[in-house]
Amino acid sequence: MVIAFAASLPFVYAAWRLLAVLPHIAGSAAMEAPGMGLFHAYLLHVLIFFCFVECFYHVERAVTLRMLIEILEAPKRAKALRELSSEYTIEEMIGRRMEVLEQNSFVRSENGRWKLTPKGRLFAVGMLASSWIFQSRGQQERI
């Protein structure tokens, strides 16, 4: 993510130049101060980058999106429920996610059981607190 963020930094200059031209097009003097234009360019950059991160980590890897793409690429753009469920076993999905968590040092396997690392425990507590503060509901509770 740091590499993607650094690679997207030239966007700040392009946005700053665009924001400098917009007041003249719109007939407003709201962005005449160069500091404000630069501030808004950085803000726009960060917001667009956060959108990219959200799409990369959430939408791109969502099982739902993978299934939709597989239906799209299937012959006649259709698949039966049996075909989809045979390709997506619960054990495989959970196994993949646990491998990623282990690679990122959130969990470790001991005698066939998963345990949180200190990093994983901190993250889990943070997510619990965040869910409580923002009154977020889990996926199973949204139905």
PEQUIJO-V176627 format. One record per pair of residues at least 12 apart in sequence whose C-alpha atoms are under 6 Angstrom apart, sorted by the first residue. I is the first residue (numbers start at 1). J is the second residue. Records with the same first field share a line. If there is no record, write none. Layout:
I: J  J
This chain:
12: 41  42
15: 41
16: 37  38  41
106: 119  120
